[in-house]
Structures are given as structure tokens and as C-alpha cells.
Amino acid sequence: MILTVTLNTALDITYRVPALRPHASHRVTEVTERPGGKGLNVARVLAALGHEVTVTGFAGGTTGGVVREGLTGVPGVTDALVPVAGATRRTIAVVDERTGDTTQLNEPGPAVAPAEWNAFQEAYEDLLAGVAAVALCGSLPPGVPVGAYAGLVRVARAAGVPVLLDTSGEPLRRGLAARPDLIKPNADELAELTGSHEPQRAAQAARRRGARSVIASLGPEGLLAVTPEGRWRAAPPAHVRGNPTGAGDSAVAGLLSGLVEHLPWPDRLARAVALSAATVLAPVAGEFDRAAYEELLGHGVAVTAEAGAA
Ligand SMILES: O=P(O)(O)OC[C@@]1(O)O[C@H](CO)[C@@H](O)[C@@H]1O
């Protein structure tokens, strides 16, 4: 069993428009709605790979109800979301059909009361018993303390559960000090965290600040892994075009599944890159194209060792 935490769950709404233009009114040609927030995306991909997953975090209001309803039909996913009085947020992705570019608008999320945050922390401790790994994913809703992830990392480590942290900004900075096993920042998040725009150097700096392993996602160039066991780059065969929403979450699912299956790093990275690219190729944001995934895993992804000590 794997646990994913999404404190700021979302109802992800994707609009397709012929062309997105500022100041203009648009006719939406297609609308899709699905349960979102990074940890829920990670959970769906893990379940599709055959893992049993429990999801927790907060859900409330009508949107929270829609999110929970949407999870009921997903085999392998158990809903352990904690109720909150405020309404779960919506996020809007607007896809420009002409260019394929996506513009993302994320609401802040519900205000979480101190009693609700305490209830979550109690539930989290109970859920950690017996899980093989936990992923802490995404932004924090208002009211949740900025050091929340640091606390959740500490509790997981005390319980002996490997912990992956996928967030940004101050919550990431504070979370690092609690020494997570793995972080998966993108190049911008890593630069913001460390002040270095050179991914190798920035990843090493993030390790010095507390992360055991750093897997930097470099967009179309794939992943850079800096770990105590070595350094690797993993890249898809060619530039993959499509909607990148959820591609990072699929990479997290690949890394986490590889961790609990005790795969060697190169295999974990190949899986993460193949899943990520197959998510970009899928027509619906946050889902992956299984045929493309298998094809990429078979021949497509190149994993190369990098020189230098980890
Ligand atoms: O606001 P956050 O929590 O950072 O990101 C939320 C979000 O944009 O990330 C996912 C894609 O990675 C979407 O499902 C989701 O709505």
C-alpha cells in the first residue's frame, strides 16, 4: 500500500478553445472535469500500474463531493480524504487548440481551520501504519501552516516510511530541513530554492540542505537524478508534444513505484520518464497513453550515468 497526500485537492477543469487571446471572449469547444491535485493524479497512475493506493488530504463542499464521487470508480484507490467545511477548489486549464499550449489557473483552496488541520494530522499518523511509502504533493490551502510538510516528513521518518516531497517555494524549503528521502522539483523550483540555475549544482545544493535524493524534472529534456548511489540523466527519444498537465505527477508515480519495488535507479528513472512522456501524449490531461508508455519503456528512454561523485 502507498499513501499519497494532497492537502489542496482540486476539481480539475480543462477547457479547449480554438485560440486563446487576452481581452477576447471565447467559445469553449470541449470541457472535461476530473478529480485533481497532484497527489490524486499520482495515485491514479500508481493504481494503473497495479499498486494499491490510499489518498488523503482535505475535501469539502460541492466540489469536494464531486472529487470524492470521481474517485469511487477508480480500482485500487481508497479514499481517506478528511472533511473540511470550506469548498475544495477548482483549477482551470485552458488548452489553445491552435498552438497546443496550456494556460493554468489554480484557485487558492478552502480556508482550513486549526481543528481541521489537527484532525488531518491524527488521521495521517494512523494511515502511515503499514504503508510502503508516502508522497506529499502540491500546494498548501490557506490556514495550513507553511511548515506543514516539514512536520509530515518528520512523522513519516519516525514511522520508518520512505517519503517523497513534491512541492515548491517556502513549504519545500522548510520541508527539506526535515530530510525527505526524495524531492522532485522542476528547474524553476530548484533555482528558486537554491539560487543556482545550473541543475547539477542546484540538485547538489538541495541535497546538502536535507534531501537524500533529488530528481529534477527538466521538461522535454527529461530527468536529472542526484542520489547517494550515483547520478543519471534520463531523456525521452524526441521532443514530445501535447498537454503537460500531470506529467510531473506521472513521473512521481514512476519514482515511487520503482522505490517500493526496489528497482535500480536507472529502471526507476526510465519508468518515470516514459510515464511522464506518455501523459503528455494522452488526450485527457493527467492520464497516460499506455501503448506509448510501453513503447517508450521498451526502447525509447535513454538513461546515462553522469560523471562525478554523488
Ligand atoms: O496548486 P498545486 O497544488 O501546486 O497544483 C495543482 C495542479 O495544477 O497540479 C496538478 C497537475 O500537476 C493538477 O491536477 C492540479 O490542479
The ligand as an ORCA input file, in Angstrom:
! r2SCAN-3c Opt
* xyz 0 1
  O      -1.704     24.229     -6.966
  P      -0.872     22.968     -6.969
  O      -1.299     22.064     -5.840
  O       0.589     23.217     -6.989
  O      -1.151     22.245     -8.340
  C      -2.429     21.805     -8.667
  C      -2.486     21.236    -10.047
  O      -2.335     22.242    -11.023
  O      -1.457     20.301    -10.263
  C      -1.930     19.184    -10.987
  C      -1.046     18.940    -12.160
  O       0.240     18.649    -11.699
  C      -3.385     19.469    -11.299
  O      -4.140     18.304    -11.198
  C      -3.736     20.399    -10.195
  O      -4.887     21.053    -10.288
*
